[in-house]
Amino acid sequence: MSSADRYSPHYTIDDYRLWESDWELWQGTAVAMTPSPFGRHGGMLMRLGTALTNAIDHAKCSAAVLAEIDWIISADTVVRPDISVVCGAPPDGHIESAPAIVVEVLSGSTRQRDLCQKRALYQECRVPYHLDD
């Protein structure tokens, strides 16, 4: 551990709940979210969400497709996938158990995070994920 790591603040879900603006929390490190997505990203998000909803409805499965909802993984890790599919009814608040699948729409400003850190996190949590370009 470097001395910089030793003196870096370590945040928890309690800190996260007090913050204003858009943040994720990765193993105690605050990560600023990028500004809202552009049209291409938003359009892709809607098409994927609609396709997933239609597939779930067609299968008569009890599941919900959620866009940009916080997933509280642990006391010091919170992420906001572009799309999460949860079994059963949608939660009243944030997602607090592993989703059935998560989807990230890749864009220039989030590509590296999605391909590296978030992919590794989803694999570690054993949550299927889809990265769409």
C-alpha positions in Angstrom: 0.0 0.0 0.0 1.4 3.4 -0.9 1.3 6.3 1.5 -1.2 8.0 -0.8 -3.5 5.0 -0.4 -3.1 5.1 3.4 -4.2 8.8 3.5 -7.0 8.6 0.9 -10.5 8.7 2.4 -12.5 5.5 2.5 -16.2 6.2 2.1 -19.2 4.0 3.0 -22.8 3.8 2.0 -23.7 6.2 4.8 -21.4 8.8 3.3 -22.8 8.1 -0.2 -26.3 8.7 0.9 -25.4 12.3 1.9 -23.8 13.3 -1.4 -25.4 15.5 -3.9 -24.9 15.0 -7.7 -24.1 11.7 -9.3 -21.5 9.4 -7.9 -20.6 5.8 -7.7 -18.7 4.2 -4.8 -16.0 1.7 -5.7 -14.5 -0.1 -2.7 -14.6 3.0 -0.7 -13.4 5.4 -3.4 -15.8 8.1 -4.7 -16.1 8.0 -8.5 -17.8 11.0 -10.2 -20.3 10.1 -12.8 -20.1 11.6 -16.2 -22.7 14.2 -17.3 -26.0 12.8 -18.7 -25.6 10.7 -21.9 -25.9 12.0 -25.4 -28.7 11.0 -27.8 -27.1 7.9 -29.3 -26.4 6.5 -25.8 -30.0 7.3 -24.6 -31.5 5.8 -27.7 -29.5 2.6 -27.4 -30.5 2.4 -23.7 -34.2 2.7 -24.6 -34.0 0.1 -27.4 -32.2 -2.4 -25.1 -34.6 -1.8 -22.2 -37.6 -2.2 -24.5 -36.2 -5.5 -26.0 -35.5 -6.9 -22.5 -39.0 -5.9 -21.3 -40.6 -7.5 -24.4 -38.6 -10.7 -23.9 -39.6 -10.8 -20.2 -43.3 -10.2 -21.0 -43.2 -12.8 -23.8 -41.7 -15.4 -21.4 -44.3 -14.4 -18.7 -41.4 -14.0 -16.3 -41.7 -12.1 -13.1 -38.9 -9.6 -13.5 -38.4 -5.8 -13.9 -36.1 -3.9 -16.2 -34.6 -0.8 -14.4 -32.6 2.0 -16.0 -29.8 3.8 -14.1 -30.8 2.6 -10.6 -28.1 2.3 -7.9 -27.0 -1.2 -7.0 -25.7 -1.3 -3.4 -23.2 -4.2 -3.6 -21.6 -3.7 -0.1 -21.0 -1.1 2.6 -18.4 0.6 0.4 -19.4 -0.2 -3.2 -22.4 1.3 -5.1 -22.6 1.3 -8.9 -25.3 2.5 -11.3 -25.5 0.1 -14.4 -27.3 1.6 -17.4 -29.8 -1.3 -17.2 -30.4 -3.8 -14.4 -32.9 -6.7 -14.6 -34.2 -7.9 -11.2 -36.3 -10.9 -10.5 -39.7 -10.2 -9.1 -41.1 -6.7 -8.5 -38.9 -3.6 -8.7 -37.5 -2.5 -5.3 -38.9 0.5 -3.5 -35.5 2.0 -3.3 -32.1 1.0 -4.6 -31.2 -2.5 -5.7 -29.7 -4.4 -2.7 -29.2 -7.9 -4.1 -27.5 -9.0 -7.2 -29.5 -8.3 -10.4 -30.2 -11.2 -12.8 -28.2 -9.3 -15.5 -26.7 -5.8 -16.0 -26.1 -3.9 -19.2 -23.7 -1.1 -19.9 -23.9 1.0 -23.1 -20.3 1.9 -24.0 -19.5 5.5 -24.7 -16.3 7.5 -25.0 -16.4 8.9 -21.5 -17.2 5.6 -19.7 -15.7 3.0 -22.0 -12.6 2.3 -20.0 -14.5 2.1 -16.7 -17.1 -0.2 -18.2 -14.6 -2.5 -19.9 -12.2 -2.7 -17.0 -13.3 -1.9 -13.4 -17.1 -2.5 -13.8 -16.6 -5.7 -15.9 -14.3 -7.0 -13.2 -16.7 -6.1 -10.5 -19.6 -7.8 -12.2 -17.5 -10.9 -12.7 -16.5 -10.9 -9.1 -20.2 -10.6 -8.1 -21.0 -13.4 -10.5 -23.6 -11.2 -12.2 -24.1 -11.7 -16.0 -23.4 -8.5 -17.9 -23.7 -7.3 -21.4 -21.6 -4.5 -22.9 -23.1 -2.8 -25.9 -21.3 -0.6 -28.3 
